[in-house]
Amino acid sequence: MKQDSLTVSLENFRKSIPRLEVLHLPMSNQRNDNESLGTLVIVDNPGPNESRASLELNEIVTNELSKATLILVVINYTQMNTEAAEKIREQINDVRDRKGDKDCLYALINKVDQRRTNTVNKKDLQRSIETTYDIHSDKRIFEVKAVHALASRKFAREYAQLHDENRQVRVEDMLTAEDFAREVYGGLFDDRIEQGLNLEELLTGAPKLWKSSGFEEFLRNAFEDLVKIASTKCIRSAVGLCEVAYAELKGYITLRLKALKVDAENLRQEIVDLENDLH
C-alpha cells in the first residue's frame, strides 16, 4: 500500500513540473567527426525575463551559470539595451570573474532579420558586443535568425515524415507550408498564396533559408571547435576555479593572521596591565 501511495505521489509531482515541448532535430546535416572526443551538452536556463517572476528561477539562473564550463548568451537584437540585458550581463561577468576565465563566453545575436538599412551594421554591432560583454574575439560572436532556422527545420521534418508515409506529398497536406512560405517570400507572401504555393519551389528554398539563418556558420565555426577543445577547456576551467579559490583562501588566511596578531598583542598588553595591577 505504501509503495502504491509513493508511486501516485511521485506521478503527481512529475505532472506538476512545468515542461516545454521542443523540436528535436539534428541541426546540421554534416557528420560529426569528433564523436570519440565526447558529447557537448547544452543546458538552457531561464533568462532575466523569466527569472524576475520568482526568486526560485533567479537562483536557478545563478546556479546554472556558476556550473557551466562555457556560457552562450543569446542577445535579442531588438532589446539590447534593456534592464534585463544588463542584469544577465552582470551575472555573466560575476561568474567569469569567479571562474578566472574570460574566454568562456560566446554570443548569439538573434533577430538580426529585423535590421534595416540605416541601422547599425554587422561590424559595428560586433564591436559593440565585444565591448559590452568583454569578448576579445569576433570568432565567438555570431548573428542568427532563429525564426528562419525553426521554419526551415520544421518544414523539412514534416516533409520527410509525409514522404516516408506517402511519396506523393502535396503542399496542401503540409501544416508547416504557409509559415515556411511566409519566411521565404516575406512581403510577397500574400501574392504567392493567391497564385498557389509550389512544393518544388519551397523544397528548393528550405536549405537556402536554413543557410541564411546563420546557424550553419555557428555550428561549423563554434560547435566543432568546442568539441575539439572541450576536454582541455574543462581542465583549464577547473584550474581557474582552483586559482580563484586559492586566492580567496590566501586572502582570508592573511586577514585572519593579522587579526590573530592584533589579538595576541592585545592579550599580551592585558597580561602586562594585570601584572602591574597585582603589584
PEFENGI-V981124 format. One line per field, one symbol per residue. ss: DSSP state (A for helix, B for strand, O for the rest). psi: psi as a letter, one per 20 degrees, with the letter a starting at -180 (. if undefined). A space follows every 10 residues. Layout:
ss = ???
psi = ???
This chain:
ss = OAAAAAAAAA AAAAAAOOOO OOOOOOOOOO OOOOAAAOOO OOOOOOOAAA AOOOAAAAAA AAAAAAAOOO BBBBBBAAAO OOAAAAAAAA AAAAAAAAAO OOOOBBBBBB OAAAOOOOOO OAAAAAAAAA AAAOOOOAAA BBBOOAAAAA AAAAAAAAAA AAAAAOOOOO AAAOOOAAAA AAAAAAAAAA AAAAAOOOAA AAAAAAAAAA AAOOAAAAAA AAAAAAAAAA AAAAAAAAAA AAAAAAAAAA AAAAAAAAAA AAAAAAAAAA AAAAAAAAO
psi = ghgggggggh ghgghipqqo pqpoqpiqiq pojkhiiapp ppoprqahhh hihqhghhhg ggghhhiphq popopohilh krhghhghgg gghgghghhk oijjpqppor kiijprgjap rgghgghghg ggjlokpiij pqprnhhggg ghhggggggg ghhhhoimpq hhiphigggg hhhgicijgh ghghhpqpgh hghhhghghg hihihggggg hgghhghhjg ggggghgggg gggggggggg gggghggggh ggggghghhh gghghhhh.
